[in-house]
Amino acid sequence: MAETVIRQLQQIARDGRTVLATIHQPSSEVFAIFDQLYLLSDGSPVYQAKASESVDYFASLGYPCPPQINPSDYFMRQLVVIDKATDEAGVARVEGLKEEWRKHQRLPHSESVSMLQGEQHVESSRVDLFTQVGNLFLAVIVGLIYLQLDLDQKGIQNFSGAFFFLVTNQIVVTANPVFVSVPMELALISRDEFPMQILLPIVFFVPIYFLMGIGHGFDVFIYLQLVMILTNSCAIGLAYVVSCLVPRVDIAPLIGGLLINSDDCPDYFVWIQYISPVKYGYEAIMKIFWNAVSSIDCSTTNCTARTGVEVLTSYSMTSRSALGDALLLLLLNVVFRVIAFIAIWLRLHQKK
């Protein structure tokens, strides 16, 4: 009778329904119906796997179940200690079974990392599509705001402002998720989404390039796109450093960027610009674009600048080439990641 009831409950469960039931002292026939077996002793797991493999597992530990004994009864005898004060052998047996199960379920380091990365990939893939759509939507909005800018005196400010927004957007949008991920997921820090670090700036920049009317040849487009990718990657490196050094999620995002001519920056703050990816990303984009501009329309006698070089001079951006800024972005990228690795290594060892 009990076997018939259990088989019926099993069929109901396999049809997708949730079944909660208790059974007292199941027979060998009923025990054989169970798919999974979870054995506990004082709240600690002793076995959690297929019921059909439980007898072999206990036999491998030196506790073979006699052929004529009900496995469920045998397991209870091994796991229950009536009087812990007098039955030292029983206590040692149970503790040994707990320890053996901990060893048994402990995966090799490579497998653990692989499983965690797999879980992270599944979780991140759920939001990748929404991220791309949101990124593309923002790019279209920005492109419409700066739609087909004229290369005249007003256009100098418009282009420069648009370029500054492109760089700061890459820094903020890219860094914010990392600010949160490291303090909350310290046990797993992986960048298995590296392709996204390249794809996101491409999806963001391509529509803006055409909507703004940046033009000036395919080579300018390629150079600007490479700088955007470098800036995106450098932002992640900077976010690693901040989030690894700051344990609280609410403190980590308290970092921003302000635009000021470097020649006018106070001496006690001037050093900050040299570790800012915004500086090098913005200057690289400005130099790539304005160096390609040979003349700027001017209908008045008082013109801000008549050539792209004069624009760069007015912004104090003549000390390095665009290639130099790109190389400095790459250097910052490496330095940020090295510092972040050291910081996370120290934090993990402090916890141990």
Contacts in CASP RR format, 6 or more apart in sequence:
PFRMAT RR
TARGET T0000
AUTHOR 0000-0000-0000
METHOD contacts of the structure
MODEL  1
MAETVIRQLQQIARDGRTVLATIHQPSSEVFAIFDQLYLLSDGSPVYQAK
ASESVDYFASLGYPCPPQINPSDYFMRQLVVIDKATDEAGVARVEGLKEE
WRKHQRLPHSESVSMLQGEQHVESSRVDLFTQVGNLFLAVIVGLIYLQLD
LDQKGIQNFSGAFFFLVTNQIVVTANPVFVSVPMELALISRDEFPMQILL
PIVFFVPIYFLMGIGHGFDVFIYLQLVMILTNSCAIGLAYVVSCLVPRVD
IAPLIGGLLINSDDCPDYFVWIQYISPVKYGYEAIMKIFWNAVSSIDCST
TNCTARTGVEVLTSYSMTSRSALGDALLLLLLNVVFRVIAFIAIWLRLHQ
KK
2 23 0 8 1.000
2 26 0 8 1.000
2 27 0 8 1.000
2 30 0 8 1.000
3 27 0 8 1.000
3 29 0 8 1.000
3 30 0 8 1.000
3 33 0 8 1.000
6 23 0 8 1.000
6 26 0 8 1.000
6 30 0 8 1.000
6 33 0 8 1.000
7 33 0 8 1.000
9 19 0 8 1.000
9 21 0 8 1.000
10 33 0 8 1.000
10 35 0 8 1.000
12 19 0 8 1.000
13 19 0 8 1.000
23 30 0 8 1.000
25 72 0 8 1.000
25 73 0 8 1.000
26 34 0 8 1.000
26 70 0 8 1.000
26 72 0 8 1.000
27 70 0 8 1.000
28 70 0 8 1.000
28 71 0 8 1.000
28 72 0 8 1.000
31 51 0 8 1.000
31 70 0 8 1.000
31 71 0 8 1.000
31 72 0 8 1.000
32 51 0 8 1.000
32 52 0 8 1.000
34 51 0 8 1.000
35 50 0 8 1.000
35 51 0 8 1.000
36 48 0 8 1.000
36 49 0 8 1.000
36 50 0 8 1.000
36 51 0 8 1.000
37 47 0 8 1.000
37 48 0 8 1.000
37 49 0 8 1.000
37 50 0 8 1.000
37 51 0 8 1.000
37 54 0 8 1.000
38 45 0 8 1.000
38 47 0 8 1.000
38 48 0 8 1.000
39 45 0 8 1.000
39 46 0 8 1.000
39 47 0 8 1.000
39 48 0 8 1.000
39 54 0 8 1.000
39 75 0 8 1.000
39 79 0 8 1.000
40 46 0 8 1.000
41 79 0 8 1.000
41 80 0 8 1.000
41 94 0 8 1.000
41 97 0 8 1.000
41 98 0 8 1.000
42 94 0 8 1.000
44 98 0 8 1.000
45 98 0 8 1.000
45 101 0 8 1.000
45 105 0 8 1.000
46 79 0 8 1.000
46 94 0 8 1.000
46 97 0 8 1.000
46 98 0 8 1.000
46 101 0 8 1.000
47 54 0 8 1.000
47 57 0 8 1.000
47 58 0 8 1.000
47 75 0 8 1.000
47 101 0 8 1.000
48 101 0 8 1.000
48 105 0 8 1.000
49 57 0 8 1.000
54 71 0 8 1.000
54 75 0 8 1.000
55 64 0 8 1.000
55 65 0 8 1.000
55 71 0 8 1.000
57 104 0 8 1.000
58 64 0 8 1.000
58 65 0 8 1.000
58 74 0 8 1.000
58 75 0 8 1.000
58 78 0 8 1.000
59 65 0 8 1.000
61 97 0 8 1.000
61 100 0 8 1.000
63 78 0 8 1.000
63 97 0 8 1.000
65 71 0 8 1.000
65 74 0 8 1.000
65 75 0 8 1.000
66 74 0 8 1.000
78 93 0 8 1.000
78 94 0 8 1.000
78 97 0 8 1.000
79 94 0 8 1.000
79 97 0 8 1.000
81 87 0 8 1.000
81 90 0 8 1.000
81 91 0 8 1.000
81 94 0 8 1.000
84 91 0 8 1.000
107 115 0 8 1.000
113 190 0 8 1.000
116 187 0 8 1.000
116 188 0 8 1.000
116 190 0 8 1.000
117 188 0 8 1.000
117 190 0 8 1.000
117 192 0 8 1.000
118 192 0 8 1.000
120 188 0 8 1.000
120 190 0 8 1.000
120 192 0 8 1.000
121 192 0 8 1.000
121 193 0 8 1.000
124 192 0 8 1.000
124 193 0 8 1.000
128 193 0 8 1.000
128 196 0 8 1.000
131 196 0 8 1.000
131 200 0 8 1.000
132 199 0 8 1.000
132 200 0 8 1.000
132 203 0 8 1.000
135 173 0 8 1.000
135 200 0 8 1.000
135 203 0 8 1.000
135 204 0 8 1.000
136 203 0 8 1.000
136 204 0 8 1.000
136 207 0 8 1.000
138 169 0 8 1.000
138 204 0 8 1.000
139 203 0 8 1.000
139 204 0 8 1.000
139 205 0 8 1.000
139 206 0 8 1.000
139 207 0 8 1.000
139 208 0 8 1.000
140 207 0 8 1.000
140 211 0 8 1.000
142 162 0 8 1.000
142 165 0 8 1.000
142 166 0 8 1.000
142 169 0 8 1.000
142 208 0 8 1.000
142 211 0 8 1.000
143 207 0 8 1.000
143 208 0 8 1.000
143 211 0 8 1.000
143 212 0 8 1.000
144 211 0 8 1.000
146 158 0 8 1.000
146 162 0 8 1.000
146 208 0 8 1.000
146 211 0 8 1.000
146 212 0 8 1.000
147 211 0 8 1.000
147 212 0 8 1.000
148 211 0 8 1.000
148 212 0 8 1.000
148 213 0 8 1.000
149 155 0 8 1.000
149 158 0 8 1.000
149 159 0 8 1.000
149 162 0 8 1.000
149 212 0 8 1.000
149 213 0 8 1.000
150 297 0 8 1.000
151 159 0 8 1.000
151 293 0 8 1.000
151 296 0 8 1.000
151 297 0 8 1.000
152 296 0 8 1.000
152 297 0 8 1.000
152 298 0 8 1.000
152 299 0 8 1.000
153 296 0 8 1.000
153 297 0 8 1.000
153 298 0 8 1.000
153 299 0 8 1.000
153 300 0 8 1.000
153 303 0 8 1.000
153 304 0 8 1.000
153 305 0 8 1.000
156 296 0 8 1.000
156 304 0 8 1.000
156 305 0 8 1.000
156 311 0 8 1.000
159 212 0 8 1.000
159 214 0 8 1.000
159 289 0 8 1.000
160 286 0 8 1.000
160 311 0 8 1.000
160 315 0 8 1.000
162 208 0 8 1.000
162 212 0 8 1.000
163 282 0 8 1.000
163 285 0 8 1.000
163 286 0 8 1.000
163 289 0 8 1.000
164 259 0 8 1.000
164 282 0 8 1.000
166 204 0 8 1.000
166 205 0 8 1.000
166 208 0 8 1.000
166 228 0 8 1.000
166 285 0 8 1.000
167 231 0 8 1.000
167 277 0 8 1.000
167 278 0 8 1.000
167 281 0 8 1.000
167 282 0 8 1.000
167 285 0 8 1.000
168 257 0 8 1.000
168 278 0 8 1.000
169 204 0 8 1.000
170 201 0 8 1.000
170 204 0 8 1.000
170 228 0 8 1.000
170 231 0 8 1.000
170 232 0 8 1.000
170 235 0 8 1.000
171 231 0 8 1.000
171 235 0 8 1.000
171 238 0 8 1.000
171 277 0 8 1.000
171 278 0 8 1.000
172 235 0 8 1.000
172 256 0 8 1.000
174 197 0 8 1.000
174 200 0 8 1.000
174 232 0 8 1.000
174 235 0 8 1.000
174 236 0 8 1.000
174 239 0 8 1.000
175 235 0 8 1.000
175 236 0 8 1.000
175 238 0 8 1.000
175 239 0 8 1.000
175 242 0 8 1.000
176 239 0 8 1.000
176 253 0 8 1.000
178 236 0 8 1.000
178 237 0 8 1.000
178 239 0 8 1.000
178 240 0 8 1.000
178 243 0 8 1.000
179 239 0 8 1.000
179 242 0 8 1.000
179 243 0 8 1.000
179 249 0 8 1.000
179 252 0 8 1.000
179 253 0 8 1.000
180 243 0 8 1.000
180 249 0 8 1.000
180 252 0 8 1.000
181 189 0 8 1.000
181 243 0 8 1.000
182 189 0 8 1.000
182 239 0 8 1.000
182 240 0 8 1.000
182 243 0 8 1.000
182 244 0 8 1.000
182 344 0 8 1.000
183 243 0 8 1.000
183 246 0 8 1.000
183 247 0 8 1.000
183 248 0 8 1.000
183 249 0 8 1.000
183 252 0 8 1.000
184 249 0 8 1.000
186 344 0 8 1.000
186 347 0 8 1.000
186 348 0 8 1.000
189 344 0 8 1.000
191 197 0 8 1.000
191 236 0 8 1.000
197 229 0 8 1.000
197 232 0 8 1.000
197 233 0 8 1.000
197 236 0 8 1.000
198 229 0 8 1.000
198 232 0 8 1.000
200 232 0 8 1.000
201 225 0 8 1.000
201 228 0 8 1.000
201 229 0 8 1.000
201 231 0 8 1.000
201 232 0 8 1.000
202 225 0 8 1.000
202 228 0 8 1.000
202 229 0 8 1.000
204 228 0 8 1.000
205 224 0 8 1.000
205 225 0 8 1.000
205 228 0 8 1.000
206 225 0 8 1.000
209 215 0 8 1.000
209 221 0 8 1.000
209 224 0 8 1.000
209 225 0 8 1.000
214 220 0 8 1.000
214 221 0 8 1.000
214 224 0 8 1.000
214 289 0 8 1.000
215 221 0 8 1.000
216 289 0 8 1.000
216 292 0 8 1.000
216 293 0 8 1.000
217 292 0 8 1.000
220 288 0 8 1.000
220 289 0 8 1.000
220 292 0 8 1.000
223 288 0 8 1.000
223 322 0 8 1.000
224 285 0 8 1.000
224 288 0 8 1.000
224 289 0 8 1.000
226 326 0 8 1.000
227 281 0 8 1.000
227 284 0 8 1.000
227 285 0 8 1.000
227 288 0 8 1.000
227 322 0 8 1.000
227 325 0 8 1.000
227 326 0 8 1.000
227 329 0 8 1.000
228 285 0 8 1.000
230 281 0 8 1.000
230 326 0 8 1.000
230 329 0 8 1.000
230 330 0 8 1.000
230 333 0 8 1.000
231 277 0 8 1.000
231 280 0 8 1.000
231 281 0 8 1.000
231 329 0 8 1.000
233 333 0 8 1.000
234 277 0 8 1.000
234 280 0 8 1.000
234 329 0 8 1.000
234 332 0 8 1.000
234 333 0 8 1.000
234 336 0 8 1.000
235 277 0 8 1.000
237 333 0 8 1.000
237 336 0 8 1.000
237 337 0 8 1.000
237 340 0 8 1.000
238 277 0 8 1.000
238 332 0 8 1.000
238 336 0 8 1.000
240 336 0 8 1.000
240 337 0 8 1.000
240 340 0 8 1.000
241 336 0 8 1.000
241 339 0 8 1.000
241 340 0 8 1.000
241 343 0 8 1.000
242 252 0 8 1.000
242 255 0 8 1.000
243 252 0 8 1.000
244 339 0 8 1.000
244 340 0 8 1.000
244 343 0 8 1.000
244 344 0 8 1.000
244 347 0 8 1.000
245 343 0 8 1.000
246 252 0 8 1.000
247 347 0 8 1.000
257 276 0 8 1.000
257 278 0 8 1.000
261 315 0 8 1.000
261 316 0 8 1.000
262 270 0 8 1.000
262 273 0 8 1.000
262 279 0 8 1.000
262 316 0 8 1.000
263 316 0 8 1.000
265 273 0 8 1.000
273 279 0 8 1.000
275 332 0 8 1.000
277 329 0 8 1.000
277 332 0 8 1.000
280 325 0 8 1.000
280 326 0 8 1.000
280 328 0 8 1.000
280 329 0 8 1.000
280 332 0 8 1.000
281 325 0 8 1.000
281 329 0 8 1.000
283 317 0 8 1.000
283 320 0 8 1.000
283 322 0 8 1.000
283 325 0 8 1.000
284 322 0 8 1.000
284 324 0 8 1.000
284 325 0 8 1.000
284 326 0 8 1.000
284 329 0 8 1.000
286 311 0 8 1.000
286 312 0 8 1.000
286 315 0 8 1.000
286 317 0 8 1.000
287 312 0 8 1.000
287 317 0 8 1.000
287 321 0 8 1.000
287 322 0 8 1.000
287 325 0 8 1.000
288 322 0 8 1.000
290 308 0 8 1.000
290 309 0 8 1.000
290 311 0 8 1.000
290 312 0 8 1.000
291 308 0 8 1.000
291 309 0 8 1.000
291 312 0 8 1.000
291 322 0 8 1.000
293 307 0 8 1.000
293 308 0 8 1.000
293 311 0 8 1.000
294 307 0 8 1.000
294 308 0 8 1.000
295 306 0 8 1.000
295 307 0 8 1.000
296 303 0 8 1.000
296 305 0 8 1.000
296 306 0 8 1.000
296 307 0 8 1.000
296 308 0 8 1.000
296 311 0 8 1.000
298 306 0 8 1.000
304 310 0 8 1.000
304 311 0 8 1.000
304 314 0 8 1.000
305 311 0 8 1.000
305 313 0 8 1.000
305 314 0 8 1.000
309 318 0 8 1.000
312 318 0 8 1.000
320 328 0 8 1.000
END
